[in-house]
Amino acid sequence: MDEVRGEWLRRIQVILAVLFALGVAGQWGLAALRSPDVAFLPPGPTPWIGAPILPVTKPIWVDPARPMATTFERHFTVDKQVGRVVLQVRAMRDVVLQLNGSLVPLAGRDARRWKEPSVVDVTPLIVMGENLLHVEVRNPEGIPFLQLSLGGLAEPLLTDERWLATWEDEPPRPAAIADDGVRIGDSTSLPSPLSAVREHALALVTLAGAGMISAAILQGRRSVAEKGPAVALAIVALFWAWLFAAKIVHLAAAGLGFDGPAHLFYIKWLLQHRTLPLATAGSETYHPPLYHVLTALLVAALRPAPGIAERALLSLLPVLSGLGMAFVAAAMARCLAPDAPWMRAGSAIAAGLLPSSLTLAASVSNELPHALLASLAMLATVRSLLKERTTPFDDIVLGLFLAGGLLTKYTSVILVPTFVGAVAAKRILSESAPSSQVALGAARTLAVVAVLAGWVYVRNWILFGNPLVSNFSDRQGNTLWQYPGFHTASYFLQFGDAFTQPWFSGFHSFWDSVYTTFWGDGMLGGVSRVRYAHGGWRYDWMAAVFVLALPATFFLVAGWIRAMIGALRDDNLGRRLALSLIVGLPPLLLAALMSFNLQHPFWSSGKAFYALFLTPTFAYLMVSGFEALDRMLAGRAPLAVRMLPWGWASAFFGSIALAYGG
């Protein structure tokens, strides 16, 4: 029977993977090429052009009732016509064309279908000699762009830098080719990764050597392995305590970090008004209130004096949450690899020193508390999947953690059906439970979620008509815009700035942005310029981490592949479901992040820490990939070669510790 169920599970896994891939590809394709609400510039026979606007980090508010306008002009000379002169145009979004002072009618054009080209015969409007093409484009949601070609001339006329663009009150200037990979100017003022590696070469070699020698001495000692998890957690706890006392309480002084002042406003509102603010009261008051309410209660109860004590309370929950994920990682590794204590130790170190988590510890925000609660929900799900029988208590515990996540951040919305569905599948496949018991178990979890967290979303629905109200529009109906305000395919197809110019690399590509916010503070804590960076981190060491993180990324991917194989082949159905969850969530979150970047084409949208609750998962996968390499080298390579990965690990985590704690 188990073999039959296992085969059915394998078929379901393959079908779901195929449907996911096709669904994501279809959704991206429709959004990019068809959706009028997605500012993606489709490729065409000629470049898109816009006004020559310098890249800036700060967002602006756009009033849809007063659309941004750009006027494009092109003088051209016609000596002879070689046939019908046909104009093809696409514009984001409204467009008015004039050729030699005469209006060019675009019959049937709909601004809502701006990605579709309009074609018109303009032969009667062409004159021999000098001609002038005048195009005005208006975009109620951001910067206007134009793509135009004029065929039938001796030399086809295309949109390029020879056009003149007039933007707002600026004088006419040569138009700029639409490029969403432009780098911001002052991002080169901090150390580059390769120069940082050269600068710290001796220290890195020393760290690597110490790691190799220590690993060689401790290899095979059972007593050391058994104490490893406790020692690793103690080291991580000491590091976070040092980070909190020596760095973070000082960095929280002015509400530094991502949206720090806005989250402080939320907390101060609660202290002053003793009631929940509306989502429109501030730029971050749309968030569910759990983190902000708990922090406000701490401040109100302890009444700290302004200064270090107050800053310590404001940053306490993020710090405890970041540290807590190291314990969650150790617990998850214990569930998945109960006979491998060193994997628990490695997972604790990897989670406790994950740079994205350390970065956010300096922010007064709900990111880390949400990550802890959501990772606990993940742990509860994995434990339920691995148990022989799932109990009502397990359902209630899962509901409590899911409710906590939903009361802290919207991201947990996608976790509710995922985790509840996984437990239901386990009851069906592994426990052979009747449908009534499966439904009752899911109902228990959902009831806890609805009772504890449902009111936040019902309140939003009643007040704003949307349970997931956000800050992408303000109370006046203005729309948030941030550079570049559009995307092209190249933004999602290139990578490399992480190793040459990692700071603010969200200006260059999606993958550079994700990489540098996962393995470091690539966005410099959310400041608008390098010179405003808080200076609490050692950016020279952080730059070196970006290079050293390449093997870590390889281990993470290798661990994911290894888990995928286990999800398809493991003899235990519950374990296969647990590994399926671990394998499936990272692609799901990555797809969601890419969709978010399409919907909100801002340089700052590609933040890896939106998936921070997967920190224990990432830690386990990284250690699993490392363990696979270590096992492959054991008995096949000389001791010195086998110790090389351990030397890298020592240099890598030592560099992270120096980057944040040095």
ZABANU-801138 format. One line per field, with one value per residue (C-alpha): residue number from 1; x, y, z. Coordinates in steps of 0.2 Angstrom, whole numbers. Example, Ala and Ser with C-alpha at 12.3 -4.5 7.8 and 13.67 -1.06 7.14 Angstrom:
REM residues 2
num: [1 / 2]
xx: [62 / 68]
yy: [-22 / -5]
zz: [39 / 36]
//
This chain:
REM residues 662
num: [1 / 2 / 3 / 4 / 5 / 6 / 7 / 8 / 9 / 10 / 11 / 12 / 13 / 14 / 15 / 16 / 17 / 18 / 19 / 20 / 21 / 22 / 23 / 24 / 25 / 26 / 27 / 28 / 29 / 30 / 31 / 32 / 33 / 34 / 35 / 36 / 37 / 38 / 39 / 40 / 41 / 42 / 43 / 44 / 45 / 46 / 47 / 48 / 49 / 50 / 51 / 52 / 53 / 54 / 55 / 56 / 57 / 58 / 59 / 60 / 61 / 62 / 63 / 64 / 65 / 66 / 67 / 68 / 69 / 70 / 71 / 72 / 73 / 74 / 75 / 76 / 77 / 78 / 79 / 80 / 81 / 82 / 83 / 84 / 85 / 86 / 87 / 88 / 89 / 90 / 91 / 92 / 93 / 94 / 95 / 96 / 97 / 98 / 99 / 100 / 101 / 102 / 103 / 104 / 105 / 106 / 107 / 108 / 109 / 110 / 111 / 112 / 113 / 114 / 115 / 116 / 117 / 118 / 119 / 120 / 121 / 122 / 123 / 124 / 125 / 126 / 127 / 128 / 129 / 130 / 131 / 132 / 133 / 134 / 135 / 136 / 137 / 138 / 139 / 140 / 141 / 142 / 143 / 144 / 145 / 146 / 147 / 148 / 149 / 150 / 151 / 152 / 153 / 154 / 155 / 156 / 157 / 158 / 159 / 160 / 161 / 162 / 163 / 164 / 165 / 166 / 167 / 168 / 169 / 170 / 171 / 172 / 173 / 174 / 175 / 176 / 177 / 178 / 179 / 180 / 181 / 182 / 183 / 184 / 185 / 186 / 187 / 188 / 189 / 190 / 191 / 192 / 193 / 194 / 195 / 196 / 197 / 198 / 199 / 200 / 201 / 202 / 203 / 204 / 205 / 206 / 207 / 208 / 209 / 210 / 211 / 212 / 213 / 214 / 215 / 216 / 217 / 218 / 219 / 220 / 221 / 222 / 223 / 224 / 225 / 226 / 227 / 228 / 229 / 230 / 231 / 232 / 233 / 234 / 235 / 236 / 237 / 238 / 239 / 240 / 241 / 242 / 243 / 244 / 245 / 246 / 247 / 248 / 249 / 250 / 251 / 252 / 253 / 254 / 255 / 256 / 257 / 258 / 259 / 260 / 261 / 262 / 263 / 264 / 265 / 266 / 267 / 268 / 269 / 270 / 271 / 272 / 273 / 274 / 275 / 276 / 277 / 278 / 279 / 280 / 281 / 282 / 283 / 284 / 285 / 286 / 287 / 288 / 289 / 290 / 291 / 292 / 293 / 294 / 295 / 296 / 297 / 298 / 299 / 300 / 301 / 302 / 303 / 304 / 305 / 306 / 307 / 308 / 309 / 310 / 311 / 312 / 313 / 314 / 315 / 316 / 317 / 318 / 319 / 320 / 321 / 322 / 323 / 324 / 325 / 326 / 327 / 328 / 329 / 330 / 331 / 332 / 333 / 334 / 335 / 336 / 337 / 338 / 339 / 340 / 341 / 342 / 343 / 344 / 345 / 346 / 347 / 348 / 349 / 350 / 351 / 352 / 353 / 354 / 355 / 356 / 357 / 358 / 359 / 360 / 361 / 362 / 363 / 364 / 365 / 366 / 367 / 368 / 369 / 370 / 371 / 372 / 373 / 374 / 375 / 376 / 377 / 378 / 379 / 380 / 381 / 382 / 383 / 384 / 385 / 386 / 387 / 388 / 389 / 390 / 391 / 392 / 393 / 394 / 395 / 396 / 397 / 398 / 399 / 400 / 401 / 402 / 403 / 404 / 405 / 406 / 407 / 408 / 409 / 410 / 411 / 412 / 413 / 414 / 415 / 416 / 417 / 418 / 419 / 420 / 421 / 422 / 423 / 424 / 425 / 426 / 427 / 428 / 429 / 430 / 431 / 432 / 433 / 434 / 435 / 436 / 437 / 438 / 439 / 440 / 441 / 442 / 443 / 444 / 445 / 446 / 447 / 448 / 449 / 450 / 451 / 452 / 453 / 454 / 455 / 456 / 457 / 458 / 459 / 460 / 461 / 462 / 463 / 464 / 465 / 466 / 467 / 468 / 469 / 470 / 471 / 472 / 473 / 474 / 475 / 476 / 477 / 478 / 479 / 480 / 481 / 482 / 483 / 484 / 485 / 486 / 487 / 488 / 489 / 490 / 491 / 492 / 493 / 494 / 495 / 496 / 497 / 498 / 499 / 500 / 501 / 502 / 503 / 504 / 505 / 506 / 507 / 508 / 509 / 510 / 511 / 512 / 513 / 514 / 515 / 516 / 517 / 518 / 519 / 520 / 521 / 522 / 523 / 524 / 525 / 526 / 527 / 528 / 529 / 530 / 531 / 532 / 533 / 534 / 535 / 536 / 537 / 538 / 539 / 540 / 541 / 542 / 543 / 544 / 545 / 546 / 547 / 548 / 549 / 550 / 551 / 552 / 553 / 554 / 555 / 556 / 557 / 558 / 559 / 560 / 561 / 562 / 563 / 564 / 565 / 566 / 567 / 568 / 569 / 570 / 571 / 572 / 573 / 574 / 575 / 576 / 577 / 578 / 579 / 580 / 581 / 582 / 583 / 584 / 585 / 586 / 587 / 588 / 589 / 590 / 591 / 592 / 593 / 594 / 595 / 596 / 597 / 598 / 599 / 600 / 601 / 602 / 603 / 604 / 605 / 606 / 607 / 608 / 609 / 610 / 611 / 612 / 613 / 614 / 615 / 616 / 617 / 618 / 619 / 620 / 621 / 622 / 623 / 624 / 625 / 626 / 627 / 628 / 629 / 630 / 631 / 632 / 633 / 634 / 635 / 636 / 637 / 638 / 639 / 640 / 641 / 642 / 643 / 644 / 645 / 646 / 647 / 648 / 649 / 650 / 651 / 652 / 653 / 654 / 655 / 656 / 657 / 658 / 659 / 660 / 661 / 662]
xx: [0 / 14 / 22 / 6 / 3 / 22 / 19 / 3 / 13 / 27 / 14 / 6 / 23 / 28 / 11 / 11 / 29 / 24 / 8 / 18 / 31 / 18 / 7 / 22 / 28 / 11 / 7 / 24 / 21 / 4 / 9 / 24 / 17 / -1 / -6 / -8 / -5 / 13 / 26 / 36 / 42 / 40 / 54 / 51 / 60 / 66 / 72 / 60 / 66 / 62 / 68 / 86 / 82 / 96 / 94 / 88 / 84 / 70 / 52 / 39 / 21 / 12 / -5 / -15 / -26 / -10 / -1 / 18 / 21 / 36 / 37 / 48 / 53 / 63 / 68 / 72 / 75 / 66 / 75 / 64 / 51 / 54 / 36 / 21 / 27 / 20 / 22 / 21 / 20 / 19 / 18 / 16 / 2 / -8 / 0 / -3 / 6 / 9 / 18 / 23 / 9 / -5 / -12 / -9 / -25 / -23 / -39 / -44 / -30 / -34 / -22 / -27 / -19 / -3 / 8 / 0 / 7 / -3 / 1 / -5 / -1 / 7 / 12 / 0 / 8 / 26 / 34 / 50 / 64 / 63 / 50 / 46 / 38 / 31 / 25 / 18 / 16 / 7 / 8 / -3 / 7 / 25 / 38 / 32 / 41 / 40 / 44 / 41 / 47 / 44 / 46 / 46 / 60 / 77 / 83 / 70 / 67 / 68 / 67 / 85 / 96 / 94 / 77 / 74 / 65 / 57 / 52 / 42 / 50 / 67 / 74 / 75 / 89 / 94 / 82 / 88 / 87 / 76 / 88 / 83 / 101 / 108 / 120 / 119 / 134 / 140 / 139 / 157 / 163 / 163 / 175 / 172 / 172 / 188 / 198 / 191 / 197 / 214 / 215 / 210 / 219 / 231 / 217 / 206 / 220 / 223 / 204 / 204 / 219 / 212 / 196 / 206 / 217 / 202 / 191 / 206 / 208 / 189 / 185 / 177 / 176 / 159 / 159 / 163 / 149 / 136 / 140 / 141 / 123 / 124 / 141 / 135 / 120 / 130 / 142 / 128 / 119 / 135 / 138 / 120 / 122 / 138 / 129 / 114 / 125 / 139 / 130 / 111 / 106 / 116 / 110 / 92 / 95 / 86 / 75 / 88 / 85 / 72 / 57 / 63 / 55 / 39 / 38 / 43 / 28 / 17 / 23 / 22 / 5 / 0 / 8 / 0 / -18 / -19 / -29 / -24 / -21 / -29 / -19 / -19 / -12 / 7 / 17 / 19 / 3 / -5 / 4 / -5 / -1 / 7 / 25 / 21 / 8 / 20 / 34 / 23 / 17 / 36 / 39 / 23 / 26 / 45 / 45 / 63 / 73 / 77 / 93 / 101 / 87 / 73 / 83 / 86 / 68 / 64 / 76 / 73 / 60 / 69 / 85 / 77 / 68 / 84 / 93 / 77 / 78 / 95 / 86 / 72 / 85 / 93 / 76 / 72 / 89 / 85 / 69 / 76 / 93 / 91 / 107 / 118 / 121 / 134 / 121 / 111 / 126 / 130 / 112 / 112 / 128 / 121 / 105 / 112 / 125 / 114 / 118 / 100 / 95 / 109 / 105 / 87 / 92 / 97 / 80 / 65 / 53 / 41 / 52 / 62 / 47 / 37 / 51 / 52 / 33 / 32 / 47 / 40 / 24 / 36 / 44 / 27 / 22 / 38 / 36 / 18 / 23 / 36 / 26 / 17 / 1 / -4 / -14 / -27 / -14 / -2 / -16 / -19 / 0 / 1 / -14 / -6 / 10 / 1 / -10 / 5 / 13 / -4 / -5 / 13 / 14 / 4 / 17 / 10 / -6 / 2 / 8 / -9 / -16 / 2 / 5 / -13 / -14 / 3 / -4 / -20 / -10 / 0 / -16 / -23 / -7 / 2 / -11 / -25 / -37 / -55 / -60 / -70 / -54 / -44 / -57 / -58 / -40 / -39 / -54 / -46 / -31 / -41 / -52 / -38 / -31 / -48 / -52 / -35 / -30 / -46 / -52 / -37 / -41 / -60 / -57 / -47 / -60 / -74 / -64 / -54 / -63 / -47 / -41 / -23 / -22 / -4 / 6 / 7 / -6 / -10 / -26 / -27 / -26 / -8 / 2 / 20 / 33 / 52 / 66 / 66 / 47 / 48 / 57 / 64 / 69 / 87 / 84 / 79 / 93 / 109 / 120 / 137 / 137 / 137 / 155 / 160 / 148 / 137 / 130 / 113 / 114 / 95 / 98 / 107 / 97 / 85 / 97 / 111 / 98 / 93 / 111 / 117 / 102 / 103 / 122 / 124 / 117 / 117 / 104 / 114 / 100 / 87 / 96 / 96 / 114 / 131 / 136 / 120 / 125 / 125 / 143 / 139 / 145 / 162 / 158 / 176 / 173 / 155 / 161 / 173 / 158 / 149 / 164 / 165 / 146 / 148 / 152 / 138 / 126 / 132 / 130 / 112 / 107 / 116 / 106 / 90 / 94 / 97 / 81 / 72 / 79 / 73 / 56 / 54 / 62 / 62 / 54 / 44 / 29 / 29 / 47 / 44 / 30 / 42 / 55 / 43 / 38 / 56 / 59 / 44 / 44 / 60 / 54 / 37 / 44 / 56 / 42 / 31 / 46 / 48 / 30 / 31 / 45 / 35 / 20 / 31 / 46 / 57 / 75 / 72 / 59 / 71 / 74 / 79 / 73 / 55 / 58 / 67 / 56 / 64 / 81 / 80 / 76 / 90 / 102 / 97 / 99 / 116 / 123 / 115 / 125 / 141 / 138 / 136 / 153 / 162 / 155 / 161 / 178 / 179 / 190 / 193 / 204 / 219 / 215 / 222 / 210 / 195 / 198 / 197 / 178 / 180 / 193 / 181 / 167 / 179 / 184 / 166 / 157 / 172 / 170 / 152 / 155 / 169 / 157 / 143 / 152 / 169]
yy: [0 / 12 / 9 / 13 / 29 / 33 / 32 / 42 / 55 / 55 / 58 / 72 / 80 / 80 / 87 / 101 / 105 / 106 / 116 / 128 / 131 / 133 / 144 / 155 / 157 / 161 / 173 / 182 / 182 / 189 / 202 / 208 / 207 / 211 / 218 / 237 / 239 / 231 / 244 / 231 / 238 / 224 / 222 / 228 / 234 / 250 / 255 / 263 / 281 / 293 / 309 / 309 / 307 / 303 / 288 / 293 / 282 / 292 / 288 / 301 / 302 / 304 / 312 / 302 / 317 / 326 / 314 / 316 / 322 / 321 / 329 / 320 / 329 / 323 / 333 / 323 / 327 / 318 / 318 / 305 / 292 / 274 / 269 / 271 / 280 / 269 / 275 / 262 / 268 / 261 / 273 / 272 / 277 / 292 / 299 / 313 / 313 / 328 / 327 / 344 / 352 / 340 / 328 / 310 / 300 / 284 / 276 / 263 / 265 / 262 / 269 / 253 / 243 / 253 / 238 / 235 / 244 / 257 / 257 / 272 / 277 / 295 / 297 / 312 / 321 / 319 / 334 / 335 / 343 / 346 / 337 / 338 / 324 / 329 / 317 / 320 / 305 / 306 / 293 / 295 / 282 / 287 / 292 / 291 / 281 / 280 / 267 / 273 / 269 / 277 / 266 / 269 / 282 / 280 / 278 / 272 / 284 / 275 / 281 / 284 / 297 / 309 / 313 / 328 / 326 / 339 / 334 / 344 / 362 / 356 / 362 / 350 / 337 / 322 / 307 / 292 / 274 / 266 / 257 / 249 / 243 / 261 / 261 / 275 / 287 / 286 / 267 / 265 / 275 / 260 / 245 / 233 / 214 / 210 / 224 / 219 / 201 / 207 / 219 / 206 / 191 / 188 / 188 / 177 / 164 / 164 / 161 / 147 / 139 / 140 / 132 / 118 / 114 / 114 / 103 / 90 / 89 / 87 / 76 / 59 / 64 / 58 / 68 / 84 / 80 / 78 / 94 / 103 / 110 / 117 / 125 / 132 / 140 / 147 / 155 / 162 / 169 / 177 / 185 / 192 / 198 / 208 / 214 / 220 / 229 / 236 / 240 / 239 / 250 / 264 / 261 / 262 / 280 / 289 / 275 / 269 / 254 / 250 / 262 / 264 / 281 / 275 / 260 / 272 / 283 / 268 / 263 / 282 / 283 / 268 / 275 / 292 / 287 / 270 / 264 / 256 / 268 / 267 / 261 / 278 / 286 / 283 / 275 / 259 / 259 / 247 / 233 / 221 / 227 / 213 / 218 / 237 / 233 / 222 / 235 / 249 / 239 / 236 / 254 / 259 / 246 / 249 / 268 / 268 / 285 / 292 / 286 / 268 / 261 / 266 / 261 / 244 / 241 / 247 / 234 / 220 / 210 / 211 / 205 / 191 / 186 / 185 / 175 / 164 / 158 / 150 / 139 / 135 / 130 / 118 / 111 / 109 / 100 / 89 / 84 / 81 / 73 / 66 / 56 / 71 / 82 / 92 / 96 / 104 / 114 / 119 / 125 / 135 / 144 / 147 / 154 / 164 / 172 / 174 / 192 / 197 / 193 / 203 / 217 / 219 / 217 / 236 / 241 / 245 / 234 / 219 / 209 / 198 / 195 / 190 / 179 / 170 / 167 / 161 / 150 / 142 / 138 / 130 / 120 / 115 / 109 / 99 / 91 / 86 / 79 / 68 / 62 / 45 / 53 / 71 / 76 / 90 / 98 / 99 / 108 / 121 / 124 / 127 / 138 / 149 / 152 / 155 / 168 / 176 / 178 / 185 / 197 / 204 / 204 / 200 / 188 / 174 / 174 / 162 / 151 / 147 / 136 / 129 / 123 / 117 / 108 / 99 / 93 / 87 / 78 / 69 / 63 / 56 / 48 / 43 / 40 / 34 / 46 / 47 / 63 / 69 / 68 / 77 / 91 / 92 / 94 / 108 / 116 / 117 / 126 / 138 / 141 / 147 / 158 / 166 / 169 / 177 / 185 / 187 / 203 / 213 / 208 / 210 / 228 / 232 / 225 / 236 / 252 / 251 / 237 / 227 / 215 / 217 / 236 / 243 / 259 / 260 / 274 / 288 / 295 / 307 / 294 / 297 / 283 / 278 / 279 / 275 / 273 / 266 / 264 / 251 / 235 / 226 / 208 / 212 / 217 / 199 / 191 / 199 / 196 / 201 / 218 / 209 / 206 / 223 / 236 / 228 / 243 / 248 / 234 / 234 / 248 / 235 / 218 / 208 / 194 / 206 / 214 / 197 / 191 / 207 / 208 / 190 / 189 / 207 / 224 / 228 / 242 / 250 / 249 / 258 / 275 / 286 / 289 / 280 / 295 / 292 / 274 / 272 / 266 / 252 / 239 / 235 / 237 / 232 / 215 / 214 / 217 / 202 / 191 / 194 / 184 / 171 / 168 / 160 / 143 / 146 / 148 / 133 / 123 / 130 / 125 / 108 / 105 / 110 / 97 / 84 / 87 / 87 / 69 / 64 / 71 / 60 / 44 / 43 / 28 / 37 / 47 / 59 / 64 / 65 / 78 / 87 / 88 / 93 / 108 / 113 / 111 / 120 / 135 / 144 / 143 / 149 / 164 / 168 / 168 / 179 / 191 / 192 / 195 / 209 / 217 / 216 / 224 / 237 / 240 / 249 / 248 / 243 / 229 / 215 / 212 / 194 / 197 / 196 / 177 / 179 / 166 / 153 / 156 / 139 / 131 / 140 / 135 / 117 / 116 / 125 / 113 / 98 / 103 / 105 / 88 / 80 / 87 / 82 / 65 / 64 / 69 / 57 / 43 / 49 / 64 / 68 / 76 / 93 / 93 / 87 / 101 / 115 / 117 / 118 / 132 / 141 / 140 / 147 / 161 / 164 / 165 / 174 / 187 / 189 / 191 / 204 / 213 / 215 / 214 / 221]
zz: [0 / 4 / -13 / -21 / -11 / -14 / -33 / -32 / -22 / -35 / -49 / -39 / -36 / -54 / -60 / -47 / -52 / -70 / -67 / -56 / -69 / -83 / -72 / -67 / -85 / -91 / -78 / -81 / -99 / -98 / -86 / -95 / -113 / -111 / -94 / -95 / -76 / -77 / -83 / -93 / -110 / -123 / -135 / -153 / -169 / -161 / -144 / -131 / -126 / -112 / -104 / -98 / -79 / -67 / -56 / -39 / -23 / -16 / -20 / -26 / -26 / -43 / -45 / -58 / -61 / -67 / -78 / -80 / -98 / -110 / -127 / -140 / -156 / -171 / -186 / -202 / -220 / -234 / -251 / -259 / -254 / -258 / -255 / -243 / -227 / -212 / -194 / -180 / -162 / -144 / -130 / -111 / -110 / -118 / -134 / -146 / -163 / -175 / -191 / -199 / -188 / -193 / -180 / -184 / -180 / -171 / -175 / -162 / -150 / -132 / -119 / -108 / -122 / -124 / -126 / -143 / -158 / -168 / -186 / -198 / -216 / -215 / -233 / -236 / -222 / -228 / -237 / -247 / -237 / -218 / -208 / -189 / -179 / -162 / -150 / -132 / -121 / -104 / -90 / -75 / -65 / -69 / -82 / -100 / -113 / -132 / -146 / -164 / -181 / -198 / -213 / -231 / -231 / -239 / -221 / -208 / -193 / -176 / -158 / -152 / -144 / -159 / -153 / -141 / -125 / -115 / -97 / -85 / -85 / -91 / -107 / -122 / -121 / -131 / -126 / -117 / -122 / -109 / -97 / -81 / -77 / -74 / -59 / -46 / -46 / -28 / -26 / -31 / -16 / -5 / -6 / -21 / -17 / -26 / -19 / -1 / -4 / -9 / 6 / 19 / 10 / 25 / 37 / 26 / 24 / 43 / 46 / 33 / 41 / 58 / 52 / 43 / 58 / 70 / 59 / 56 / 75 / 79 / 65 / 71 / 90 / 95 / 111 / 101 / 89 / 103 / 111 / 94 / 93 / 111 / 108 / 91 / 99 / 113 / 101 / 91 / 107 / 113 / 96 / 95 / 113 / 108 / 92 / 102 / 116 / 105 / 89 / 87 / 102 / 95 / 77 / 83 / 89 / 75 / 69 / 56 / 45 / 32 / 35 / 53 / 56 / 49 / 61 / 75 / 70 / 72 / 89 / 95 / 88 / 99 / 114 / 112 / 106 / 114 / 98 / 82 / 68 / 51 / 37 / 29 / 45 / 40 / 27 / 37 / 48 / 35 / 43 / 55 / 73 / 83 / 83 / 85 / 99 / 109 / 107 / 113 / 128 / 133 / 132 / 141 / 155 / 158 / 154 / 149 / 150 / 133 / 126 / 127 / 137 / 126 / 110 / 118 / 120 / 103 / 95 / 108 / 98 / 81 / 90 / 100 / 84 / 74 / 87 / 89 / 71 / 75 / 88 / 75 / 63 / 75 / 79 / 61 / 57 / 72 / 64 / 47 / 52 / 70 / 69 / 63 / 77 / 68 / 55 / 69 / 74 / 56 / 54 / 70 / 64 / 46 / 52 / 67 / 55 / 40 / 34 / 29 / 47 / 54 / 43 / 48 / 67 / 66 / 59 / 70 / 60 / 60 / 47 / 60 / 72 / 57 / 51 / 68 / 69 / 51 / 53 / 69 / 59 / 46 / 60 / 67 / 49 / 47 / 64 / 60 / 43 / 51 / 66 / 64 / 69 / 69 / 84 / 87 / 98 / 82 / 73 / 86 / 88 / 69 / 70 / 84 / 74 / 58 / 67 / 74 / 57 / 50 / 64 / 60 / 41 / 26 / 19 / 30 / 19 / 6 / 20 / 27 / 13 / 10 / 27 / 31 / 14 / 18 / 34 / 26 / 12 / 26 / 35 / 18 / 11 / 27 / 40 / 29 / 39 / 33 / 24 / 40 / 51 / 37 / 36 / 55 / 57 / 44 / 52 / 69 / 62 / 51 / 66 / 77 / 63 / 60 / 78 / 82 / 66 / 55 / 63 / 56 / 38 / 41 / 48 / 32 / 21 / 29 / 30 / 13 / 3 / 3 / 16 / 11 / 10 / 6 / 6 / -13 / -14 / -1 / 6 / -8 / -21 / -27 / -33 / -26 / -40 / -38 / -51 / -64 / -64 / -78 / -82 / -97 / -100 / -97 / -79 / -75 / -86 / -80 / -65 / -60 / -51 / -34 / -37 / -44 / -38 / -25 / -16 / -23 / -36 / -37 / -50 / -61 / -60 / -50 / -46 / -40 / -29 / -22 / -20 / -11 / 1 / 5 / 9 / 15 / 17 / -1 / 1 / 15 / 28 / 16 / 15 / 0 / -2 / 2 / 13 / 24 / 28 / 47 / 48 / 60 / 49 / 42 / 23 / 18 / 26 / 20 / 2 / 4 / 10 / -7 / -15 / -1 / -3 / -20 / -13 / 0 / -14 / -22 / -6 / -4 / -22 / -20 / -4 / -13 / -26 / -13 / -4 / -21 / -24 / -6 / -9 / -24 / -18 / 1 / 8 / 22 / 15 / 29 / 26 / 7 / 11 / 23 / 10 / -4 / 7 / 10 / -9 / -15 / -4 / -10 / -29 / -23 / -14 / -28 / -41 / -29 / -28 / -46 / -49 / -36 / -45 / -61 / -52 / -43 / -55 / -42 / -39 / -21 / -24 / -25 / -7 / -2 / 16 / 10 / 12 / 28 / 37 / 26 / 36 / 45 / 28 / 19 / 33 / 33 / 14 / 14 / 27 / 18 / 2 / 12 / 20 / 3 / -3 / 13 / 12 / -6 / -2 / 13 / 9 / -9 / -6 / 5 / 22 / 17 / 2 / 12 / 25 / 11 / 13 / 31 / 29 / 17 / 30 / 44 / 32 / 27 / 44 / 51 / 38 / 42 / 60 / 57 / 44 / 57 / 74 / 70]
//
